[in-house]
Amino acid sequence: MFPGGAPDLSQLMKQAQEMQQQLVAAQEELAATEVTGTAGGGLVSATMTGDGDLTALTIAPAAVDPDDLETLQDLVVAAVRDAKRTADELAASRMGPLAGGLGGPGGGLGLPGF
């Protein structure tokens, strides 16, 4: 009984458990999904999981100039940032709908002040 009445505690608990299961499933999916970021036209690529763990870094031989390590360092940072941005977007798309169920007054659960 939600509209105008006291919330049904068993219904709230059931809804919370379902949301927790969905959240765990989304987190597992993110951990199993890999995204890749690149820099320097593909000379450097960084691969990470959807939850942000860096799993691979690939540097093409053409990117290695012993007289210009600073450029290589910049390319590595840019590739990792690109992968992180992609991972963050993936996480937002997977987790956003779940977080939306918590938003609004009462956290979407009909509980005032939460």
Secondary structure by P-SEA (a helix, b strand, c coil): ccccccccaaaaaaaaaaaaaaaaaaaaaaaabbbbbbcccccbbbbbccccccccccccccccccccaaaaaaaaaaaaaaaaaaaaaaaaaaaaaaaaaacccccccccccc
